[in-house]
Amino acid sequence: MNKKILLVEDDFSVVEFLKKGLDEANFEVSVALNGNSAISMASESSFDLIILDIMLPDKNGIEVCRILRSQGIKTPILFLTALGTSENIALGLNTGADDYLVKPFKFIELYARINALLRRTSYTDNLSDEKVKNTFVISDLIIDDDAKTVMRGEQKISLTATEYRLLLVLMKNKGRVLSRIDILESAWDINFNMGTNVVDVYINYLRKKIDGDFENKLIHTVVGMGYVLKEK
């Protein structure tokens, strides 16, 4: 069965270009021309992926993503944005998006990112279907990857999807120093522009939630090398 994609874009020339390419790649594509239509369509129908432009005429893509996540819709979201600064990228990802692509872009790169997101989703779904129990522990930090919950002591830690993926990568490699490139390739499935500081931004987000209220710090910086999750 063909994968279903919701394309949210108000530029007709971009819609025509992307829909042609996605149709030829055997995706089933639905189009929303504004944020409100996107929210309605994503709420009423099931999609495998949402491609979401940030600059929309009514609700922008950031608002749309925030609303969909608040409704419990976990469909992977790929942002399209002309705003390629680290701050804008981090804002989009922190809202709950799974990846981003800066305009202008080549279709082959979009296609690669779509496949990476769909592979990740398929892998997670298969684990859930097989009822595999995945629990990871270090000190008093516990991740239940089946339930997608994080506990530190008696406290439940609320993380965004991106923060959760980052923590899981650190946890699965506990005691091992990971470079920024290691983290980008593992947590985001794609090579980002190394000029951005998105890893450092998200490590700081994670530290505030995981270590902020606790004396025993678990996320450590190894100067000039990267980051590691370990006990003192």
C-alpha positions in Angstrom: 0.0 0.0 0.0 1.3 3.4 -0.9 2.4 5.7 1.9 0.1 8.7 2.4 1.6 12.2 2.7 -0.1 15.4 3.6 1.6 18.3 1.9 0.9 21.7 3.5 2.1 24.5 1.2 0.5 27.7 -0.2 2.9 28.3 -3.1 1.2 26.7 -6.1 4.4 26.3 -8.0 6.0 24.5 -5.1 2.9 22.3 -4.7 3.0 21.4 -8.4 6.7 20.5 -8.2 6.5 18.5 -5.0 3.3 16.7 -5.9 4.6 15.6 -9.3 7.8 14.2 -7.7 5.9 12.5 -4.9 3.3 11.0 -7.2 6.1 9.6 -9.4 7.7 8.1 -6.2 4.4 6.3 -5.6 3.3 8.3 -2.6 -0.4 9.2 -2.2 -0.4 12.9 -1.8 -3.1 15.2 -0.3 -2.7 19.0 -0.3 -3.7 21.6 2.2 -3.1 25.2 1.2 -3.3 26.8 4.7 -2.8 25.9 8.3 -6.5 25.5 9.3 -7.1 23.0 6.4 -4.0 21.1 7.5 -5.3 20.8 11.0 -8.7 19.6 9.9 -7.3 17.1 7.4 -4.7 15.7 9.8 -7.3 15.3 12.5 -9.9 13.6 10.3 -7.6 11.3 8.2 -4.5 9.1 8.9 -1.3 10.1 7.2 2.2 8.5 7.2 4.0 11.8 7.0 3.2 15.6 7.0 5.3 17.9 5.0 4.7 21.3 6.5 5.7 24.7 5.2 6.3 27.2 8.0 5.2 30.4 6.2 1.5 29.9 5.7 -1.3 32.6 5.2 -3.3 31.9 8.3 -1.7 29.8 11.1 2.0 29.3 10.4 3.6 25.9 10.4 4.9 26.3 14.0 1.3 26.8 15.3 0.0 24.0 13.2 2.6 21.6 14.5 2.0 22.7 18.1 -1.8 22.1 17.7 -1.4 18.7 16.1 1.0 17.5 18.9 -1.4 18.9 21.5 -4.1 16.7 20.0 -2.0 13.6 20.3 -1.3 13.3 16.6 2.2 11.7 16.4 2.5 11.6 12.6 6.1 12.5 11.6 6.4 16.1 10.5 9.0 17.5 8.1 9.3 21.3 8.1 10.0 23.2 5.0 11.4 26.6 5.8 13.2 29.6 4.2 14.4 30.5 7.7 17.6 28.5 8.1 19.1 30.0 11.3 19.9 27.7 14.2 17.3 29.5 16.3 14.5 29.0 13.8 15.4 25.4 13.2 15.6 24.7 17.0 12.2 26.4 17.5 10.6 24.2 14.9 12.1 21.0 16.2 11.3 21.9 19.8 7.6 22.3 18.8 7.5 18.7 17.9 8.7 18.4 14.3 10.9 15.5 13.4 13.1 17.0 10.7 13.5 20.2 8.6 14.6 21.1 5.1 15.7 24.7 4.2 14.5 26.2 0.9 15.6 26.1 -1.8 16.2 22.4 -1.9 16.6 19.5 -4.4 13.8 16.9 -4.6 16.4 14.1 -4.1 17.2 15.5 -0.7 13.6 15.8 0.3 13.1 12.2 -0.9 16.0 11.0 1.3 14.6 12.7 4.4 11.1 11.3 3.8 12.5 7.8 3.5 14.6 8.3 6.7 11.5 9.4 8.7 9.3 6.6 7.3 12.0 4.0 8.1 12.3 5.3 11.7 8.5 5.2 12.1 8.3 1.7 10.7 11.0 0.4 13.0 9.3 1.9 16.0 5.9 0.4 15.0 7.4 -3.0 14.5 8.9 -2.9 18.0 5.5 -2.0 19.4 3.7 -4.7 17.5 6.1 -7.4 18.8 5.6 -6.1 22.4 9.3 -5.9 22.9 10.1 -4.6 26.3 12.7 -1.8 26.1 13.7 -0.3 29.4 17.0 1.6 29.9 18.4 2.6 33.3 21.3 4.7 34.6 21.4 5.8 38.2 17.8 6.9 39.0 17.0 7.7 35.4 14.6 5.2 33.7 13.4 5.2 30.0 10.6 2.9 29.0 10.9 3.0 25.3 7.7 1.0 24.8 5.6 3.6 26.7 7.9 6.5 25.6 8.1 7.6 29.3 11.1 9.0 31.2 11.4 9.0 35.0 14.0 10.5 37.2 13.5 9.1 40.7 9.8 9.7 41.5 9.5 12.5 39.0 8.1 12.0 35.5 10.1 14.0 32.9 8.1 15.5 30.0 10.2 15.7 26.8 9.5 16.7 23.2 9.9 14.0 20.5 13.3 15.4 19.5 14.5 15.6 23.1 13.4 12.1 23.7 15.3 10.8 20.7 18.4 12.6 21.8 18.2 11.2 25.3 17.6 7.7 24.0 20.7 7.9 21.8 22.7 9.0 24.9 21.2 6.3 27.0 21.9 3.5 24.5 25.5 4.7 24.4 25.9 5.4 28.1 29.5 5.8 29.1 30.5 6.4 25.5 31.5 9.9 24.4 29.5 10.9 21.3 30.6 13.6 18.9 28.1 16.1 17.6 28.2 14.3 14.2 27.5 10.9 16.0 24.5 12.5 17.7 23.2 14.2 14.5 23.4 11.0 12.5 21.7 8.9 15.3 19.1 11.3 16.6 18.1 13.0 13.4 19.0 10.3 10.8 20.5 12.8 8.5 23.7 14.9 8.2 22.8 18.5 9.2 24.8 21.6 8.2 27.7 21.4 10.6 27.6 25.2 10.9 24.5 24.9 13.1 24.6 24.4 16.9 21.4 22.4 17.1 23.0 19.6 19.1 24.3 22.1 21.7 20.9 23.7 21.9 19.1 20.4 22.5 21.7 19.2 25.0 21.0 22.4 27.0 17.2 21.7 26.8 17.8 18.2 27.9 20.1 19.1 30.8 17.5 21.5 32.3 14.9 18.7 32.4 17.1 15.7 33.2 19.7 17.3 35.5 18.3 20.6 36.5 16.7 19.6 39.8 19.1 16.8 40.7 22.4 16.9 42.5 23.8 13.9 40.6 24.3 15.2 37.0 24.2 12.6 34.3 24.8 14.6 31.1 28.5 15.6 30.8 30.5 17.6 28.3 33.9 16.3 27.1 35.6 19.4 25.9 36.6 19.2 22.2 35.0 15.7 21.8 31.3 15.7 22.5 28.8 14.5 25.2 28.4 11.5 27.4 25.6 10.1 29.7 27.2 8.7 32.8 27.3 8.7 36.5 30.0 10.7 38.3 
